[in-house]
Amino acid sequence: MKGKKKFIVPLVLVILLGGVYKTVLAKPPAKEKAKINGTVYVMPKEFLLNMADGKYAKLSVALILNKAQVLPASEGAASSDAQYGALEQEPAVRDVITNVLTDANSTELVERGGREKLKAEVLKQIKQTTDVKVDKVLFTDVAVQ
């Protein structure tokens, strides 16, 4: 009986100490940093544009808004005839996107490098001409014909 106690008591102590360490002394796991830091705002109306080389482009655009940019609370769902979403200066943002993209050739919109340059130019123009605090521009759907 004493032999069993000599084995069980240290085992119980090791288990208890391990549990205390894990719950009290061990560092909590590091929180994963968010990959997207801000609010993703998908512009509700897609773009249908004439490109500089005579082709047509149809695309959807989303903006990653800075955390400082506050969208007004929407009251219920938007009506089906609504032209714009909750972004306060959306018409100005749409104008910037239209102006930048209609000056581009269709190959710029189809090729990855060209798309990235266009996104950078759209972002720069939005920051220069509007009060919308945007961190990144996303082209979510692109079709060129």
Disulfide bonds with the S-S distance in Angstrom:
none
